[in-house]
Amino acid sequence: MSVVTRFAPSPTGFLHIGGARTALFNFLYARHHGGRYLLRIEDTDRQRSTAEAIDAILDGLAWLGLEGDAPPVYQSQNAARHAEVAERLLAEGAAYKCYLSAEELDAQRKAARAEGRPMRIVSPWRDRDPADAPEDAAPVLRIKMPQDGETRIQDEVQGEVTIGHQQLDDFVLLRGDGSPTYMLSVVVDDHDMGVTHVIRGDDHLTNAFRQHHLYKACGWEPPSFAHIPLIHGPDGAKLSKRHGALGVDAYREMGYLPEALKNYLLRLGWAHGDDEVISEAQAVEWFDLPGVGRSAARFDFKKLEHLNGHYLREAEDARLTEAVIERLSRDIPVDDAGRARVAAGMAGLKTRAHTLAQLAQDARFYLERPQFPLDNPKAEKLLQGGGAAVARGAGEALAELEDWTEEALEAQLRAFAETHGLGFGKVAQPLRAALTGSNASPGLFELMVILGKTEVLARLLETPEH
């Protein structure tokens, strides 16, 4: 059997971080077994599904490298096929028309609440003569679920799971207007797409039992189910807005690299020994469902940031330069000279940063001069108590230098410090603040070479008194 998995988001908003992990697990399982990974947009809720949300989901998946192996299937385009299957079930006696009114359904709900039991719809129309149907009523179509006994599913993650049939009611296949329900559409589409393994969040576990019986009623073999635990916040509660960003687009904007985010999501609920940094090739080789845990994983932003720092250091300088220039050009002009400076300084910049956002902020001084007073209070303090005068004096000493290399710069500044009876740190730190606007930066002599003599002297000599 060739493995076929699918990721099937509902386009009612952004690509949720939990959805991204589900897509990743489906992708890796298919790749590990030499199968296919497909994408389906479940856009049957026409009021809530929007083109903007579809675009956002597809863009997020593309950024993560999790596009399907075929063009996405749009569930709304298969409505006629879904209805056809439902009508066949009706003709075969596996489904029935139900004329329960809204008032009757509400009465059943109130009775269930009063008795402290879960709501389970019981329809008198299951075995009632359709000739008794009220005139001009638009019935729904319900499946005939088994009423006695129980069903067992061997879940690839949760193990054997059992549910009593008294907990499953005759769910709706077609609404009164003839439109198919989610439960029907999912089963028909999964069957028609040849899906062999349904890997999704464990909030769908109860649905698996309903879908299992719908498969059987249709005469189809159910797929293997694997229900993965949800992602929780650091406090153990279900991940929500109060924990921070929920959408993949937000993590992208915060400056995380796609490979880092995928690596982190992979480790949320799955493990391979003590390995933390796992390449995609290793993930494909190692990933399988028995390695997925049954407990909810906790999202740790510090671990993600640390992992992202690793991938930043491993990334090509040219790639990071383009990403940083794109961010900085949103609010400051970037000319060829500025781009060249950022490119030249990238090797020194990326060793300190954990996100692209931080990297862009750290690179800003290569494109624009610091504005006084400095926003960085630690850097501003370095220019007080004579620090600004030291910066200007060092600038005057450097103006005499013809050999603008790191070695020559260091020698000239050490001589300046010795002449004025200063420790070298008392010279280097004010210079760093005046040149970069920060108290921390790449190597001082490195950045001075990259900025060039004209720019360095302009910044030092124009440092105002503090």
N, C-alpha and C positions, 0 to 999 in steps of 0.2 A: 504494500500500500504506500503510495506517495503521499507524504505529509503536505497538507494545505492548511495554513492558519489565516486568520483575518483580524484586522483591527477595524472596529465599526463605531466611530464616534457620532454623537448627535450634534449637529451644528447649531447649537443654541448659544454659543459663546466661544471663548478662547480654547486652545488646546491645554487642558488641565495637566498639571505635572504628573498626576496619577495616571491619566490617559497616556501620557508619553511613555511611562514605564510599561504599561500594558502593551503598547505598540512595540516597544523594544523587546519584551519577552516573546511576543509573537514572531517578530523578525528573527531573533536569535534561534528560537526553536525550529523554525522552518529552515534556516541556514544550516543549523547543526545536523539536521536530518536530510539535507539535500532536497528540501521541498520548496513550496512556493508560499510567499507571504502576500496577502491581498488586502485591499483597502475598500471599505464600504461606507458611504456617507448615509447615515440613517436620517433622512430629511423628510420623513412623513408628517411631522408636525409643521405644517406649512406656515402657521402663525409665528412660531418661535424660531424656525430655521431661516437663516438669512444668508445672502450671498457673501456678506462681509465675514460672517463666522466661518463659512466654508473656506473662504480664501485664507483666513487666519490659521485654520487647522492645517490646510495643505501646505502653507508657508512654513509653519512650525515643524511639520514632519519632514519637509524638504531640508530645512536647516539642520535637523538631526540626522539626515541621511536615512530616513525611514519611509521613503515613498514605497508604494506597492510595486509588485512585479508586473502589474498590468494597470491600465487606467482604472481609476476608482469607479465602483458601481454606485449609482444613486438609487436608493431604495424607492423613492417616490415614482421612479420610472417603471417600476415593476408591479404597480398596484393591480393592474388587470390580471397578472399572473397569480398574485396572492388571492384575489377574489375567486379565480377559477378553481384553485385548490380547495377553498372553503366550500364552494358550491358542490364540488365532487364529494366532499365529506358529508354534506347534507344528503345528497342523492344516495350515498351508501349507508345512511343511517348512523353515521358516526358523529353527526352534529344535528342541531335542531333549532328551529325558530323560537325565540323567546319573546313573549309580549309583556313581561313584567314592567309595570309602570314605575316612574320615578318615586311615586308615593309608596308603592309596595317595597321598593328597594330601601327607601329611607326607613320604613318600619322594621325591616330586617336588621338594619344597622343599629337602630335604637334598642332592639331586643337583645342583640349581641352585647352591646355596652351594658345594658341593665343586668345581664347574666354574667358579665365579666369574662366573656369568651371572645376569641378572634372572630371577625366577620367572615362568614362562609355563605355565599349566596346559594339558596336552594330554590330552584325554579319549578313551579308546578307544570311548566310547559315541556319538560323533558319527556314525559310520557303522555301528555294530553293531546287530544285530537285537535289538529290545526283548524278544523272546521269551527271550533269554538272561539277562534281568534276574534278580537274586537275589530270592528270595521275601521278602515282608514288609519290603523295603527302601523307604524314602521317598526318591525321587529329587529332585534339583534340576532346574530347567529352565534350559538354557543356550542362548544365541543362537549361531548359526553365523556366525562372523566370517570375512571373506575371509582366505585363508591365504597368498596370493602378492601381490606388488606393494606399492603404497604408497598412502596417502591424503594429499591436500593440502587444507588449510583456509586460506582467506583471512581471517585474523583482523583485526578492525577496529583493533586496537591493535598486535598483535605482527607483523602482516604475514603473508606466506605461510609456513605451518608445515607440515612434512612428517613423516610417521612411517611406517616400514615395517610391514607387516602382521605380520611375525614378532614384533613387540613387543606385539601385541594378542592376548589369549587369548579363548576363548569364555566371556564372563562370565555370571554367574548372573542370571536374570530372576526366577525364583521359588525361594524356599528350599524345603527339604524339607517344611516345615509348610504350604506353599502361600502364604506371605506374600511380597509383592513386595519387591524390593531397591530401594535408593536409585536406581540407574541407570535402572531401568525406570520408577519412579514419576516421576522428574524429567522424562523425555521425554514421557510420556503427559500429565502435568499441563501442561507447557509447550505442547504441541500443543492440548490442550483449552481452554486459556486464551487461545489465539491469540497467544502470545508470538512476536514477530518478531525481537527482539534480546536475546540473553543476555549481560548485562554482569556480570562477576564477577571474583574474584581469579584470578591466573594459576596458583595452585596447582591449579586445576581444568582446566588446559589439556589434560592427557592425557585427562581424561574427555570432552572435546569430540569426540575421534576415536571413542571408543566410542559416544557418543550420536549422532554423525553417522550411523554405520552402523545404529543402531537405528531412527532416523528413516527411513532408506532401506528397511530391512526392512519397516517398517510401511506404506510407500508414501506417506510424508509428506515435505514439503519441509523440510529443516533450517533453523533460524533462523540469522541472522548471529551470530557469536560475537565477543565483545570481552573479552579477558582482561587486567585491569589489574594492574600490579605491586603487591606487598604493601607494607605500611608497615614501615619499620625504625626502630629506636631511634637516638638521636644517635650511637651508636658504630658504626652500620652493621649491627648484628645484628638479626635478626627481633624485632619488638616483643614484649616479654614482661613478666612481672610485675616483673622487676628494674629495668625502665626506669620504672616508676611505674604510674599508673592505666591500666587497659585498657578498662573499661566506661564507656559514656556516662553511666550513673548517677553514677559517681565524679566525672566532670567537672562534672556538674550540681551535685553537693554541694560541690565545691571553689569554686563561684561563677562558672562561666563562663556567659555568655549563649548561648542556642541559635544566634542569628544569627552570633555570633563564632565558635563552634565550626564551624558549617557553612562560613563563609567560609574558615576555616583548612583544613578538610578538603578543600575545593575546590581549594586551592592545593597540596595534597599530590599531586603527580603530574600536575597540569594547570596551564597558565599562559595568561594573556592579556597579552602584552607585559610591562610592568613593573608592572601594576596589582596592588596588594596588597589594598586595601579594595574588595570587590566586592559590590554589593547583590544580592538574589535576582533582581530584575528584570534586572539586567545579566548575571547568571549564566545565566539562561534564554535571553537573547538571544545570548550568546557561546558557550555550551558546545557542544562537539561532540567526537566520539571522536578525530579526527585530532590534537587538541590534547593527548591523554593520552600521557605519555612511557612508554617501555619499561623504564626503570630504577626500582628501588625508591626511594621517597621517605623522607627521614629526618624523624622527628617532632622538632620543636624547641619545647620547652615555653616558652622565653623569647619566641619569636615569637607563640605563641598568647596568652600573657599580655599582650604589647604590643597585639595586635589586640583583645583583650577590653577593654583599657583604652579604646581608641578607641570601641568600641560602648557602653561604660558612659557615656562623656561625651555620646554622642548620644542615649541612652535618655531617655524621659520621667521626670521626677522622681517622679511619682505611682507609676509602675510600680516604680521602684527602692525607693521608700519601702515599698511592700507587701512586696517581697522581703526587705528588711532587717528589717522588723518581724517577719516570719515566722521569720527566723533567730534574732533576739534573744529573741523570746518563748519559745523553747525552754527557756531557763534563767533569765530574769529577767522580772518582771511588767512589762507595758506598759499604761499607762492612756492616756486620751485626750490628756492634757497631754503625755505623753512622745511619743506618735505625732505630735502637732502639731509638737513641737520637731524631730523627725527630718525631717518633711516640709519644715519651714522651712529646715533646714540642708542639705538634700540637694544643692542647687546647688553649695554650697561643698565638700561632702564628695566628690562624684563626680569632681572634677577631679584628685584625688590617688590614687584607688584603681585597681587593675588587675583585681580580682575582687570578686564580691559578698561573699565571706567577709571580705576586707580591708575592704570598705565597711561591713559590719556592725560589725566590730571598731572602726573609726574613729568610728562613730556612737554607740558604746556610752555615751560620756560624757553624751550628751543624756538618757539614761534613768536613769543611776545615778552617784552621786558616786564619785570616785576613793578607793581604799582605800590607806591608808598603812601601812607604806612602799610606795611605788609599785613595780609589777612592771617598769616601764621604767627601767633604770638611768640612762639619759641624763636623763630627766625628774627622777628622784630626786636626781641630782647638782645640778640647777638650784635645788633647795630647800635645799641645804646652804650653809654659809658665809654665812648671813644671808639667803638667798633666801626662806625661809619667813617671816621677819620682814618682808621687803619685801612679800610677798603680803598679810600681815595689815594692814600699814600702808596699802597701796593700797586694801584693803577699807574701812578707816576713812575714807579720803578720798572713796571713791565713795559712802559712805552719805549724804553731804551732797548728792549729785546728785539733782535732781528730773527733769531732762530726760534720760531714758534712751535716747539715740540714739547712733549710731556716732560722729557728729561731737562730741557732748558728752563721751562717754566718752574719746575720744582727747585732747581738750583737757584734761580733768581729770587724766588719767594723765601727760600730758607736764608739766603743772604740778607734779604730785607728784614726778616724776623730777628736775625742775629744782630744786625746793625742797630735795631731799635730795642734790643734787650727783651724781646718777646718770645714766649714759647711758640712753636709753630702752630699749635692749635688756636692760639689767640689771633693768628693771621688767617688761617684757613677757614675758620668758621664764619667770621664776618664776610669774607669773600664769597663763600657759598650762599649766604643769605642775600647778599647784594646781587649776585648773578642769577640765582634761581628763585628767590623769594621763599626758600624753604630751609630748614635746618638739616635736611637729609636729602641726598641726591646721589647719582652715580659719582665715580671718582672725579675729584676737583680738576685735575690736570686733563683728564679725558674730555670733560665737558668744555673746558676752556679752548682746547684744540678744535673741537667741533663748532663752537660758537665763532671762532676766528678772532684775530687780534682786534680788528676795528670794533666789533660788537662788545667784546670783553672790556676794552678800554672805555667805551661809551657808558657801559653800565656801572663800572667802578667809579669813574671820575664824576659821574652825575649822581652818585649816592648822596642824598640830602643828610644834613646834620640831624641827629636824633637827641 
